[in-house]
């Protein structure tokens, strides 16, 4: 989704329910925390992050998986 922006309100929705064609059944929150564990990053308090920073962090994590 080119225009997709992750927000705090979407954190507990499943990725496959929000993004057309996605097969990931994790919620965005699960994806982020599982990615942090996998890449040995500190856990982020997601409910305290501004939407713009949350979206930037989500894109960063997606980029790590694409490498």
C-alpha positions as a Python dict, from the first residue, in 0.01 Angstrom:
ca = {
    (1, 'X'): (0, 0, 0),
    (2, 'X'): (181, 306, -125),
    (3, 'X'): (-23, 552, 82),
    (4, 'X'): (-41, 334, 396),
    (5, 'X'): (41, 511, 722),
    (6, 'X'): (63, 313, 1044),
    (7, 'X'): (-103, 480, 1342),
    (8, 'X'): (-135, 388, 1708),
    (9, 'X'): (-501, 302, 1642),
    (10, 'X'): (-395, 27, 1397),
    (11, 'X'): (-140, -141, 1626),
    (12, 'X'): (-375, -417, 1741),
    (13, 'X'): (-523, -492, 1399),
    (14, 'X'): (-392, -786, 1197),
    (15, 'X'): (-175, -688, 903),
    (16, 'X'): (-371, -918, 670),
    (17, 'X'): (-696, -743, 768),
    (18, 'X'): (-561, -398, 683),
    (19, 'X'): (-326, -443, 388),
    (20, 'X'): (-474, -588, 71),
    (21, 'X'): (-294, -903, -39),
    (22, 'X'): (-95, -939, 286),
    (23, 'X'): (-65, -1286, 435),
    (24, 'X'): (90, -1191, 771),
    (25, 'X'): (-160, -1273, 1047),
    (26, 'X'): (33, -1085, 1319),
    (27, 'X'): (-98, -757, 1450),
    (28, 'X'): (123, -457, 1378),
    (29, 'X'): (219, -454, 1747),
    (30, 'X'): (322, -822, 1732),
    (31, 'X'): (517, -765, 1410),
    (32, 'X'): (708, -475, 1562),
    (33, 'X'): (791, -651, 1890),
    (34, 'X'): (881, -978, 1714),
    (35, 'X'): (1105, -781, 1477),
    (36, 'X'): (1271, -607, 1771),
    (37, 'X'): (1344, -944, 1931),
    (38, 'X'): (1469, -1096, 1605),
    (39, 'X'): (1702, -805, 1528),
    (40, 'X'): (1802, -762, 1895),
    (41, 'X'): (1661, -409, 1921),
    (42, 'X'): (1528, -251, 2239),
    (43, 'X'): (1153, -286, 2292),
    (44, 'X'): (963, 29, 2206),
    (45, 'X'): (669, 158, 2411),
    (46, 'X'): (447, 183, 2106),
    (47, 'X'): (151, 356, 2268),
    (48, 'X'): (375, 651, 2356),
    (49, 'X'): (514, 706, 2006),
    (50, 'X'): (383, 976, 1773),
    (51, 'X'): (219, 840, 1458),
    (52, 'X'): (484, 992, 1232),
    (53, 'X'): (762, 823, 1432),
    (54, 'X'): (568, 497, 1452),
    (55, 'X'): (527, 493, 1074),
    (56, 'X'): (898, 569, 1024),
    (57, 'X'): (997, 290, 1266),
    (58, 'X'): (761, 40, 1101),
    (59, 'X'): (912, 119, 760),
    (60, 'X'): (1261, 81, 907),
    (61, 'X'): (1174, -266, 1042),
    (62, 'X'): (1017, -368, 712),
    (63, 'X'): (1339, -262, 542),
    (64, 'X'): (1542, -486, 774),
    (65, 'X'): (1329, -785, 672),
    (66, 'X'): (1376, -699, 304),
    (67, 'X'): (1757, -720, 328),
}
